[in-house]
Each structure stands twice: as C-alpha cells, then as structure tokens.
Amino acid sequence: MRSQILKYSSNFFIHDKLYNKQSYTNIMEIYEFKSLKESKQIEITQRGVFLASRTDSGNHISLYNLDGFYVEVYYSIDLERVVMIRAFDSTDPLERYLDGEEFKGLI
C-alpha cells in the first residue's frame, strides 16, 4: 500500500487508502482501535491530536485525542521502544496531566 508522509509541525501523519486525516476517526470506534495490531494503533495514533506528555516509571507517555477517545503511548526510555498503548474514553485518567506546564494557567 502506498503511503504519503506529511510533516506537520513536529508530528508526522501517515495517509493511506484505508484511513485519511479527515475520515479515520469517523469510522473508528474505541473497540475497533483496541482490536488492531500495535503497529496499526501507532500509525493511527500519530494522526490524532497530540495533547500532552509526562514521564512515569522510566516511560515517556504521550497523550493523543482521536475524536471520541484518548490514547496514551508508553515509550520505554531504557528499552527505546513503545511498550504499551492504552486507549480510554473516560476523562478521569486525564487528571495525571494537569500538573504539566501546558496546563498551567488553565486551572
């Protein structure tokens, strides 16, 4: 499958025939996302909206919004690879990010 890589700010978005930036979230539900292989989850997450990041227990954790649910990507600093992807639709886990610089002044 041919892919086009487009650089937008500091994020990379990969477009292909199955998903595109405009419509992938309209057809993707959280249960569908969770059923995908990790490599496809990473690809789709990169097309989401980056919200924040944090570090915890040796992992750099990036938070994305995918129109209707959130995704955390856990990147092990020691192993230098993604070790976990967590999708959720509750706002409760977002409280972990409220101490970050990007939220100062909003609370």
C-alpha positions in Angstrom: 0.0 0.0 0.0 1.4 3.4 -1.0 1.7 5.9 1.8 2.3 9.6 1.7 4.3 11.1 4.7 3.4 14.6 5.5 5.3 16.6 8.1 3.1 18.9 10.2 4.8 20.9 12.9 6.8 18.3 14.8 4.3 15.5 14.2 4.3 13.1 11.3 1.0 12.0 9.8 0.8 8.9 7.5 -2.1 8.8 5.0 -3.1 5.7 3.2 -6.1 4.3 1.3 -7.8 2.8 4.3 -7.7 5.9 6.6 -7.2 9.5 5.9 -6.9 12.5 8.3 -10.5 13.7 7.6 -12.4 10.4 8.0 -10.5 7.8 10.0 -12.0 8.9 13.3 -15.5 9.0 11.9 -15.3 5.3 11.2 -13.1 4.2 14.1 -14.6 3.3 17.5 -12.5 2.6 20.6 -13.3 -1.2 20.5 -12.1 -1.3 16.8 -8.9 0.6 17.7 -8.2 -1.9 20.6 -8.6 -4.8 18.3 -5.9 -3.6 15.9 -2.2 -4.8 15.9 0.1 -2.4 17.8 1.8 -1.2 14.6 -1.5 -0.1 13.2 -2.5 1.5 16.5 0.7 3.6 16.5 0.1 4.6 12.9 -3.4 5.8 13.6 -2.4 7.5 16.9 0.1 9.6 15.0 -2.8 11.1 13.1 -4.6 12.2 16.3 -4.2 15.4 18.1 -1.2 15.5 20.5 -2.4 16.8 23.9 0.4 16.4 26.4 3.2 14.2 27.7 4.6 13.1 31.0 7.2 10.8 32.4 6.5 8.0 34.9 8.4 4.9 36.0 11.0 5.2 33.2 8.4 5.7 30.5 7.8 8.8 28.4 4.0 8.8 27.9 2.3 10.8 25.1 -1.4 11.6 25.2 -3.5 11.9 22.0 -7.1 12.6 21.2 -8.7 10.6 18.4 -12.2 12.2 18.3 -14.2 10.4 20.9 -11.4 8.6 22.8 -7.9 9.1 24.1 -4.7 7.2 23.6 -1.6 7.0 25.7 1.6 5.7 24.1 4.1 4.4 26.6 7.7 4.7 25.3 10.4 3.0 27.5 13.3 5.3 27.9 15.6 2.3 28.8 14.4 -0.1 26.0 13.9 2.7 23.5 10.7 1.3 22.1 6.9 1.5 22.6 6.0 -0.9 25.4 2.2 -0.2 25.8 -0.7 1.6 24.1 -3.7 2.4 26.2 -7.0 3.6 24.8 -9.8 5.0 27.0 -12.9 7.2 26.7 -13.1 8.4 30.3 -11.7 11.8 31.3 -10.6 10.6 34.7 -7.1 9.5 33.5 -6.5 13.0 32.1 -6.0 14.3 35.7 -2.5 12.9 35.6 -1.6 15.6 33.1 -2.9 18.6 34.9 0.4 19.2 36.6 2.1 19.7 33.3 3.4 23.1 32.0 0.9 23.2 29.1 -2.0 23.3 31.6 -0.6 26.0 34.0 -2.9 29.0 34.0 -5.9 26.9 32.8 -6.6 25.6 36.3 
